[in-house]
Amino acid sequence: MVRIIMNGCNGHMGQVISDLVSKDENAEIVAGVDLQDTGRYSYPVFTELGACDVKADVMIDFSSAKATDAVLEYCGSRELPLVLCTTGLSQEQLQKVEETAEKTAVLRSANMSLGINTLLKLLQDAAKVLAAAGFDMEIVERHHNLKVDAPSGTALALADSLNEAMDHQYHYVYDRSQKREQRDSKEIGLSAVRGGTIVGEHEVIFAGPDEVIEFKHTAYSKTVFAKGAVEAAKFLKGKAAGMYNMSHVING
């Protein structure tokens, strides 16, 4: 049984994770932290992180970058393992993440979906065969109309995975509208679509002579990210200090 502190428990992802864990025999949320206690949970909710004195095995953080410094300080000082799901961190904060990982286990991933992280591994195997044979690589990502960043962090993680497989020989192209020239064979194109309520779609295209191979992941709800975060919490329990990612969870 893993005992979890849920930071950002009143947010959308915090609510999804709370509902998911309530049905999980191997996990329990023992405390929540948010700006206010709405009274919807059976576990205690603290409106200040520093006031949370409940013993736990790991914290899941799905809040905002504004709260990250306090989260890192809290977990580092208590040697409490942290599943860090909050995005949009500054370079200074990313450095603090590394420093915190010297004191306790920290798992951070651009996308918590088990499917996406399995795809990252499959793409490397595909790139070593197909890109090496001259196939062009393109990524198309689609998200809801409220998402402000483009391309998505997941699309960049996919591109990084492809590039890593090819010894970082490629460069990224985000917009071809200002270019009137033939495609460079050493580029990875990234295209972003924003519309409606699309939760998240990522498509990786290997286009070669007379054949196309496509890998696609579609998230139909944010539950996929919640499931990944809970599995990450189970994995991180009792782990030694250091940086971890979802590939560690998948590979056990």
N, C-alpha and C positions, 0 to 999 in steps of 0.2 A: 504493500500500500504506500503510495507516494502522497505526502501531505503538501498541499500547494497554497501559497499566498497569491491571490489574483489581483495584480495592480491594474487599475482601470476597469474594475468589475462592473461599473454601470454603463460603460461604453458598449457599442454593438457587439464587438468581439468578446468582451468580458461576459456579456449575457449569454452568448452562444456557448462559450467554454463552460460557464457555470451550469447550464442546462445539460451539456454533454457529460460533464464529470458526475453530475447527480445520478447518472445511469451507469456509471463505470465502477465495477467492484474493486478495481485496483487503484483508484485515485480518489482523493477527497480534497475539497477546498476548505481549508481551516480558517481562512481570514481573507477579507477583501480590503482594498484601499481605493478610495475615490473621493471626489470633492464633497460629496454628501452621502448620507446613509438613507436610502429610499425605503428601507424596510422590506424589500422584496426577497431577501436572502435569509436562509436559516443560519448562515455563518456570520460572525461579527464583521462589521465594516468600519474601518478607521478613516477619518477624514484627513488625517495627517500621517504620512508614512512613518515618521519617527516614533509615533505613538503605538505602532503595531508591535506588540511584544509576544505574539503567538509563535510557538515553536513549529517550524516547518522544515521540509526537505528541499524545497525549491520554490522560486518565485517565477511566475509568468507575467511578463510586462507587455500589455497591449494598451498603451496610453498615448502620450505625445512626447515629442522631442524635448519640450520644455521641462518635462519631469525626469528626463533621463539622468541628469547629473545626480539628482537626489537618489534615484534608484541604484545607480552604480555605487554611490557612497554607502548606502544602506547594506547592499549585498556584500560589498567588499569588506566592510568593517565587521560583519557578522559571519563572513565566510559562507554565505548562503548561495548555492548555485542559482544561476539566472538564465531563463529562457527569454531572450531579448527580441521581441517581435516588433517593437516600435521602429518606424522608418524615418527617413529625412534627417538623419543625424549629421552634424557638422564634422569637419575634419578633426577639430579639437575633441569632440565627443567620441569619435572613433578611436582616437588615441587613448582616451580615458577607459574605453572598453577594453583595450589591450592591457592597460595597467591593472584594471580590475581582475582580468583573467589570470594575473600573476598571484592573486589572493584566493580566488575561488573559480569554480567552473562556470564558464559563460558560453551559451550556445546562441549564435546569431546567424540568421539566414535571410536572404532577400525574399524568399517565399517559403512559407511553412508547409505547403502542400507536399505530401508524400509522393504524389504523382509527378509533380514538377521536378522534384529532386531525383526521382528515378530517371526521368527524361534527360536530365543533365548528364547522367552517367551514360545513357544509351547514345546520346549525341556525339560524345567523344569517340566512341567506337565507330560510329557511322562516318564522322568527319575524316578519320584516319584512312578510311577506304575511299570514300566518295570525293572529298575535297582533293585528296592526293591524286585522284584520277581526273581532275579538272572540272568537277562539278562546282557551279556557283552556289553560294549560300546566302539565303535571304530569311529575314525574320519579320513576321507581321503580328502585331499585338493589338487586341481590341478590348476596350474598357468602357465603363459607364461615363456619362457626360459630366459627372462631377469630379472626375480625376483630373488633377491639374498638371501633373508631371508627365512628360513624354520624351523618349520612350520609357516604358515602365522599368522599375528596378529588376523585375524578373526577366524582361527582354534583354537587358544588359547582362544579366547573369548567364543567360543562354548564349549570348554572343561571346562572353568571356570563356565559357566552357568550350565552344568551338575553337576559339583562338588558342586556348591552352593546348588543345589536342594537336594543333598545327604549329606548335613552338612559337606562338605569338608573331607569326609572319603577316597577319592580316590587320587592316585598319577598318574603322567603322564609318559608314556613310548614313546620315540621318535624313537628308533631304536632297533629292536630285533635281528639284525644280529649277535651280539656278545653274545647273550643269548641262551643257550640250556636248557630251563626249561619250565615247564608248565606255562601258563598264570595265573597271579594272579587275583583273582576275584575282587580285589579292584583297578584295574588299568584302565586308559583310554588311549588307543593307538592312536597315531597321526602319520599319514603317509603323505608324501609330494611327489607330482609329478610335474616335471617341463618340459615343452615342447611346442614348437610351439607358437601360439598366444592366448592360452587359457586365457580369461579375468579373470575368477575365478569360480571355482566349489568347493562346500563344501558338503560333504556327511556324515551324522551321522547315524551309524548303531547300532541298538539294536539287538543283536544275542542271542536268547534263545533256549531252548530245542524244536526242531522241527519247529521253526518259526523265521522269521527275519522281522523286521520293519525298513524301511529306510526313512530318511528325507534328501532331497537334494535341494540345491539352486544353480542355474546356472545364472551367469551374462553374457549376450551376448554382452554388450558394457558398457563403463564407464558412460553412461548416467544414469544408475540406481543410481550411487553414487552422480551424480550431482543433480538428483531429490531429493534425501534425504537431501543434503546440503541446497537446496533452501527451502524445507519444514522446516528444522531446523531453518533457518534464520527467517522465518515467525513466528515460534513458539517463538523464543527468543526475538522478539521485545517487549520492555517494561517490560521484566521479571526482578525480583529483583536479586541482586548479589547472586552468588552461583554456584555450579557445577550441570550441567545437562547432560543427555545422550539421545540417540535416543528412549529409552523406554518412556521418558517423552513426546516426540513428538507423538509417536504412541497412548499413552493413553490420550493425550490432556491435 
